[in-house]
Amino acid sequence: MPSNTIRLRPPSRTPAQTKSAKLNKPTKSTEGTGSSASMKPKKGTRPARPNVASRPTATAPEPIGAYLEESSLLIDHALDEHLPRASSKPSTIHEAMRYSMFAGGKRLRPILTLAAAEACGAKPQAAVPAACAVECIHTYSLIHDDLPCMDDDDLRRGRPTSHKVYGEGIAVLAGDALLTAAFEILAKARATTRYPTAALITELAHAAGSRWLIAGQVLDLEGEGKPTSRNDLKFIHRAKTAALLTASLRLGAMAANCTSAQLTHLTDFGQALGLAFQIIDDILDVTQSTEKLGKTAGKDAAATKATYPAIFGLNASRREARRLTALALRSLSTFGARAERLRHIAAHLLAREY
């Protein structure tokens, strides 16, 4: 049983990288000259492959801040190994895949996968393939979501979106490639006595398919500018956000050979936490700046999308996020100290500002 004081150590970190991570500042890339993450590359040029050890990191209070940072680095190193090199032919598509993948995201979903494995008594490394697969799905969905035919956004994670750098066609294909890569990576996951590898693949495919993730995106598009009931809004948020977040936890638990009771409790935790996460996202879209969010603020209101603040109001939305977080935490009561990571993550997400 892993101790709650154990901290994940990513492979091959140099002293310079360790010092940089402590300062929460990116190190100078060793591949290409690079540029500020908020600057759009010059027309006709493509950014060099980022140094995964120098990725921007989220700021969070101890004890969870160091855990988030180190888990992110562990996942980044694994993703760097799984994805084709940027120089692999055709280089354009592989550059585009890596451009979005290593743009400095929070890595929330894969971190939840690792933490769920710990909660079920396994070492987090057992869930790394599942964690990488989840992040591939998430990143593909963001690339497609930003396209002009979808949300039409020029900024993601403080950088120009994929289609602004590579064009719409390559952006579509980069998303397609990451979607495919997710299942290639997950197929390498080790089976356990309770869960064959096929069960993990089915789990992710179900959450990312037309009944959940894609269903939520479809209803989100169709609901623009139209009256949306509270129940419909809840389903949209459960589908487009909570489903993949819940699957992230379930995959980590399955990789740890969890019991059926543990899987049920983590499912309940994920469904409540996922909805709270999306409510906070809705709130931040109307209360924070573009610079703070790393994406265009106010987009939901401009597109007349159905959101919690629009339908329930800001104060009621905040109360609901707190209620759902409390509900999520109650689902962890049977795990004891092993779920402390998950408890800290839930509190961190409720208090986040971007």
KOLNU-575545 format. One record per residue (C-alpha): residue number from 1; x, y, z. Coordinates in steps of 0.5 Angstrom, whole numbers, plus 2048, in hexadecimal, padded with zeros to 3 digits. Example, Ala and Ser with C-alpha at 12.3 -4.5 7.8 and 13.67 -1.06 7.14 Angstrom:
! residues 2
[atom 1,[819,7F7,810]] [atom 2,[81B,7FE,80E]] 
! end
This chain:
! residues 354
[atom 1,[800,800,800]] [atom 2,[803,807,7FE]] [atom 3,[804,80C,803]] [atom 4,[801,812,802]] [atom 5,[808,816,803]] [atom 6,[80B,813,7FD]] [atom 7,[80C,818,7F7]] [atom 8,[80C,815,7F0]] [atom 9,[813,816,7ED]] [atom 10,[813,817,7E5]] [atom 11,[819,814,7E2]] [atom 12,[81F,817,7E0]] [atom 13,[81E,81E,7E3]] [atom 14,[825,822,7E3]] [atom 15,[827,827,7E9]] [atom 16,[825,82C,7E4]] [atom 17,[81E,82A,7E3]] [atom 18,[81D,829,7EA]] [atom 19,[81F,830,7EC]] [atom 20,[81A,832,7E6]] [atom 21,[814,82E,7E9]] [atom 22,[815,831,7F0]] [atom 23,[815,838,7ED]] [atom 24,[80F,836,7E9]] [atom 25,[813,839,7E3]] [atom 26,[814,836,7DC]] [atom 27,[81B,834,7DB]] [atom 28,[81E,836,7D4]] [atom 29,[81D,831,7CF]] [atom 30,[822,82D,7CC]] [atom 31,[81F,82C,7C5]] [atom 32,[81D,832,7C1]] [atom 33,[81D,83A,7C4]] [atom 34,[816,839,7C6]] [atom 35,[812,840,7C8]] [atom 36,[80D,842,7CD]] [atom 37,[807,83D,7CE]] [atom 38,[802,843,7CD]] [atom 39,[806,845,7C6]] [atom 40,[803,843,7BF]] [atom 41,[808,840,7BB]] [atom 42,[80A,844,7B5]] [atom 43,[806,842,7AF]] [atom 44,[80A,83C,7AB]] [atom 45,[80D,83A,7B1]] [atom 46,[80C,834,7B6]] [atom 47,[80E,834,7BD]] [atom 48,[814,82F,7BF]] [atom 49,[812,829,7C3]] [atom 50,[811,82B,7CA]] [atom 51,[816,829,7D0]] [atom 52,[811,825,7D4]] [atom 53,[815,826,7DA]] [atom 54,[814,82E,7DA]] [atom 55,[80C,82D,7D9]] [atom 56,[808,833,7DC]] [atom 57,[806,830,7E3]] [atom 58,[7FF,832,7E7]] [atom 59,[800,836,7EE]] [atom 60,[7FD,832,7F3]] [atom 61,[7FE,832,7FB]] [atom 62,[802,82D,7FE]] [atom 63,[801,827,7FF]] [atom 64,[7FE,826,7F9]] [atom 65,[802,82B,7F5]] [atom 66,[808,827,7F4]] [atom 67,[804,820,7F3]] [atom 68,[801,824,7ED]] [atom 69,[807,826,7EA]] [atom 70,[80B,820,7EB]] [atom 71,[805,81C,7E8]] [atom 72,[805,820,7E2]] [atom 73,[80C,81F,7E1]] [atom 74,[80B,818,7E1]] [atom 75,[805,818,7DC]] [atom 76,[809,81C,7D8]] [atom 77,[80F,818,7D7]] [atom 78,[80B,812,7D6]] [atom 79,[807,816,7D1]] [atom 80,[80E,818,7CE]] [atom 81,[810,810,7CD]] [atom 82,[809,80E,7CA]] [atom 83,[808,813,7C5]] [atom 84,[80C,813,7BE]] [atom 85,[812,818,7BE]] [atom 86,[810,81E,7BB]] [atom 87,[815,81D,7B5]] [atom 88,[811,816,7B3]] [atom 89,[80F,817,7AC]] [atom 90,[80A,81A,7AB]] [atom 91,[80D,81F,7B0]] [atom 92,[807,824,7AF]] [atom 93,[802,820,7B3]] [atom 94,[807,81D,7B8]] [atom 95,[809,825,7B9]] [atom 96,[802,827,7BA]] [atom 97,[800,821,7BF]] [atom 98,[806,823,7C3]] [atom 99,[804,82A,7C3]] [atom 100,[7FE,829,7C6]] [atom 101,[800,824,7CB]] [atom 102,[805,827,7CE]] [atom 103,[802,82E,7CE]] [atom 104,[802,82E,7D6]] [atom 105,[7FB,82C,7D8]] [atom 106,[7F9,82A,7DF]] [atom 107,[7FA,822,7DE]] [atom 108,[7F4,822,7E2]] [atom 109,[7F1,81B,7DF]] [atom 110,[7F7,817,7DF]] [atom 111,[7F9,81A,7E6]] [atom 112,[7F2,817,7E9]] [atom 113,[7F4,810,7E5]] [atom 114,[7FA,810,7E9]] [atom 115,[7F7,812,7F0]] [atom 116,[7F1,80D,7EF]] [atom 117,[7F6,807,7EE]] [atom 118,[7FA,80A,7F5]] [atom 119,[7F3,80A,7F8]] [atom 120,[7F2,803,7F6]] [atom 121,[7F9,801,7F9]] [atom 122,[7FD,800,7F3]] [atom 123,[803,804,7F1]] [atom 124,[801,80A,7EC]] [atom 125,[806,807,7E7]] [atom 126,[801,802,7E6]] [atom 127,[7FC,807,7E3]] [atom 128,[801,80B,7DE]] [atom 129,[7FE,808,7D8]] [atom 130,[7F7,809,7D9]] [atom 131,[7F9,810,7DC]] [atom 132,[7FC,812,7D5]] [atom 133,[7F7,80F,7D1]] [atom 134,[7F2,813,7D5]] [atom 135,[7F6,819,7D3]] [atom 136,[7F6,818,7CC]] [atom 137,[7EF,818,7CC]] [atom 138,[7EE,81E,7D0]] [atom 139,[7F3,822,7CB]] [atom 140,[7F0,81F,7C5]] [atom 141,[7E9,822,7C7]] [atom 142,[7EC,829,7C8]] [atom 143,[7EF,829,7C2]] [atom 144,[7E9,827,7BE]] [atom 145,[7E5,82C,7C3]] [atom 146,[7E9,832,7C1]] [atom 147,[7E8,831,7BA]] [atom 148,[7E4,837,7B6]] [atom 149,[7DE,832,7B5]] [atom 150,[7DE,830,7BC]] [atom 151,[7DF,836,7C1]] [atom 152,[7E4,83A,7BD]] [atom 153,[7E9,83C,7C2]] [atom 154,[7F0,83E,7C0]] [atom 155,[7F3,83D,7C7]] [atom 156,[7F4,837,7CB]] [atom 157,[7F9,836,7D1]] [atom 158,[7FB,83D,7D0]] [atom 159,[7FE,83B,7C9]] [atom 160,[7FB,83C,7C2]] [atom 161,[7F6,836,7C1]] [atom 162,[7F8,830,7BC]] [atom 163,[7F4,833,7B6]] [atom 164,[7F7,83A,7B7]] [atom 165,[7FE,837,7B6]] [atom 166,[7FE,831,7B2]] [atom 167,[7F7,832,7AE]] [atom 168,[7F0,82F,7AF]] [atom 169,[7F2,829,7AB]] [atom 170,[7F8,827,7AF]] [atom 171,[7F4,829,7B5]] [atom 172,[7EF,824,7B4]] [atom 173,[7F4,81E,7B2]] [atom 174,[7F8,820,7B8]] [atom 175,[7F2,81F,7BD]] [atom 176,[7F0,818,7B9]] [atom 177,[7F7,816,7BA]] [atom 178,[7F7,817,7C1]] [atom 179,[7F0,814,7C2]] [atom 180,[7F3,80E,7BE]] [atom 181,[7FA,80E,7C3]] [atom 182,[7F6,80E,7C9]] [atom 183,[7F3,806,7C7]] [atom 184,[7FA,804,7C5]] [atom 185,[7FD,806,7CC]] [atom 186,[7F8,803,7D0]] [atom 187,[7F8,7FD,7CC]] [atom 188,[7FF,7FC,7CF]] [atom 189,[7FC,7FD,7D6]] [atom 190,[7FD,7F6,7DB]] [atom 191,[7F7,7F2,7DC]] [atom 192,[7F5,7F1,7E3]] [atom 193,[7F2,7EB,7E6]] [atom 194,[7EB,7EF,7E6]] [atom 195,[7EC,7F3,7E0]] [atom 196,[7EF,7F1,7D9]] [atom 197,[7F2,7F6,7D5]] [atom 198,[7EC,7F6,7D1]] [atom 199,[7E7,7F8,7D6]] [atom 200,[7EC,7FE,7D7]] [atom 201,[7EB,800,7D0]] [atom 202,[7E4,7FF,7D0]] [atom 203,[7E3,804,7D6]] [atom 204,[7E7,809,7D2]] [atom 205,[7E3,808,7CC]] [atom 206,[7DC,809,7CF]] [atom 207,[7DE,80F,7D3]] [atom 208,[7E1,812,7CC]] [atom 209,[7DB,810,7C8]] [atom 210,[7D5,813,7C5]] [atom 211,[7D1,811,7CB]] [atom 212,[7D5,815,7D0]] [atom 213,[7DB,81A,7CE]] [atom 214,[7D9,81B,7C7]] [atom 215,[7D2,81B,7C9]] [atom 216,[7D3,821,7CD]] [atom 217,[7D7,825,7C8]] [atom 218,[7D1,824,7C3]] [atom 219,[7CC,826,7C8]] [atom 220,[7D0,82C,7CA]] [atom 221,[7D1,82E,7C3]] [atom 222,[7C9,82D,7C1]] [atom 223,[7C7,831,7C8]] [atom 224,[7CB,837,7C6]] [atom 225,[7C6,83D,7C6]] [atom 226,[7C0,839,7C8]] [atom 227,[7BD,838,7CF]] [atom 228,[7C0,832,7D3]] [atom 229,[7BC,82F,7D9]] [atom 230,[7C0,82E,7DF]] [atom 231,[7C0,826,7DE]] [atom 232,[7C2,827,7D7]] [atom 233,[7C8,82B,7D9]] [atom 234,[7CA,826,7DF]] [atom 235,[7CA,821,7D9]] [atom 236,[7CE,825,7D5]] [atom 237,[7D4,826,7DA]] [atom 238,[7D3,81F,7DD]] [atom 239,[7D4,81C,7D5]] [atom 240,[7DA,821,7D3]] [atom 241,[7DE,822,7D9]] [atom 242,[7DC,81D,7DF]] [atom 243,[7DC,817,7DB]] [atom 244,[7E3,817,7D9]] [atom 245,[7E5,819,7E0]] [atom 246,[7E2,813,7E3]] [atom 247,[7E5,80F,7DE]] [atom 248,[7EB,811,7E0]] [atom 249,[7EA,80F,7E7]] [atom 250,[7E7,808,7E5]] [atom 251,[7ED,807,7E0]] [atom 252,[7F2,808,7E6]] [atom 253,[7EE,804,7EB]] [atom 254,[7ED,7FE,7E6]] [atom 255,[7F5,7FE,7E4]] [atom 256,[7F6,7FD,7EC]] [atom 257,[7F1,7F7,7EC]] [atom 258,[7EC,7FB,7F0]] [atom 259,[7E6,7F7,7F3]] [atom 260,[7DF,7F9,7F0]] [atom 261,[7DD,7FD,7F6]] [atom 262,[7E3,801,7F6]] [atom 263,[7E2,802,7EE]] [atom 264,[7DB,804,7F0]] [atom 265,[7DD,809,7F5]] [atom 266,[7E2,80C,7F0]] [atom 267,[7DD,80D,7EB]] [atom 268,[7D8,811,7F0]] [atom 269,[7DE,815,7F2]] [atom 270,[7E0,817,7EA]] [atom 271,[7D9,818,7E8]] [atom 272,[7D8,81D,7EE]] [atom 273,[7DF,820,7ED]] [atom 274,[7DE,821,7E5]] [atom 275,[7D8,825,7E6]] [atom 276,[7DB,829,7EB]] [atom 277,[7E1,82A,7E7]] [atom 278,[7DD,82C,7E1]] [atom 279,[7D8,831,7E5]] [atom 280,[7DF,834,7E7]] [atom 281,[7E1,835,7E0]] [atom 282,[7DB,838,7DE]] [atom 283,[7DC,83D,7E4]] [atom 284,[7E3,83F,7E2]] [atom 285,[7E1,840,7DB]] [atom 286,[7DD,846,7DD]] [atom 287,[7E1,848,7E3]] [atom 288,[7E8,848,7E1]] [atom 289,[7EC,84B,7DB]] [atom 290,[7EF,848,7D5]] [atom 291,[7F6,848,7D8]] [atom 292,[7F4,845,7DE]] [atom 293,[7F1,83F,7DB]] [atom 294,[7F5,83E,7D5]] [atom 295,[7EF,83E,7D0]] [atom 296,[7EA,843,7CE]] [atom 297,[7E6,845,7D4]] [atom 298,[7DF,847,7D3]] [atom 299,[7DE,842,7CD]] [atom 300,[7D8,83E,7D0]] [atom 301,[7D4,845,7D1]] [atom 302,[7D6,847,7CA]] [atom 303,[7D4,841,7C7]] [atom 304,[7CD,841,7CB]] [atom 305,[7CF,83A,7CE]] [atom 306,[7CB,836,7D3]] [atom 307,[7D0,837,7DA]] [atom 308,[7CE,837,7E1]] [atom 309,[7CF,83E,7E2]] [atom 310,[7CB,840,7DD]] [atom 311,[7C5,83B,7DF]] [atom 312,[7C6,83B,7E7]] [atom 313,[7CA,842,7E8]] [atom 314,[7D1,842,7EB]] [atom 315,[7D0,841,7F2]] [atom 316,[7CB,83B,7F1]] [atom 317,[7D0,838,7ED]] [atom 318,[7D6,839,7F2]] [atom 319,[7D1,836,7F7]] [atom 320,[7D0,830,7F3]] [atom 321,[7D7,82F,7F1]] [atom 322,[7D9,82F,7F9]] [atom 323,[7D3,82A,7FA]] [atom 324,[7D5,825,7F4]] [atom 325,[7DD,826,7F7]] [atom 326,[7DA,824,7FE]] [atom 327,[7D6,81E,7FB]] [atom 328,[7DC,81C,7F7]] [atom 329,[7E0,81C,7FE]] [atom 330,[7DB,817,801]] [atom 331,[7DC,812,7FC]] [atom 332,[7E3,811,7FE]] [atom 333,[7E2,810,805]] [atom 334,[7E3,808,805]] [atom 335,[7EA,809,802]] [atom 336,[7ED,80C,808]] [atom 337,[7F4,810,807]] [atom 338,[7F5,80D,801]] [atom 339,[7F1,811,7FD]] [atom 340,[7F4,818,800]] [atom 341,[7F7,81A,7FA]] [atom 342,[7F0,81A,7F7]] [atom 343,[7ED,81E,7FC]] [atom 344,[7F2,823,7FB]] [atom 345,[7F1,823,7F4]] [atom 346,[7EA,824,7F5]] [atom 347,[7EB,82A,7FA]] [atom 348,[7F0,82D,7F5]] [atom 349,[7EB,82D,7EF]] [atom 350,[7E6,830,7F3]] [atom 351,[7EA,836,7F5]] [atom 352,[7EE,837,7EE]] [atom 353,[7EE,83D,7EA]] [atom 354,[7EF,83B,7E3]] 
! end
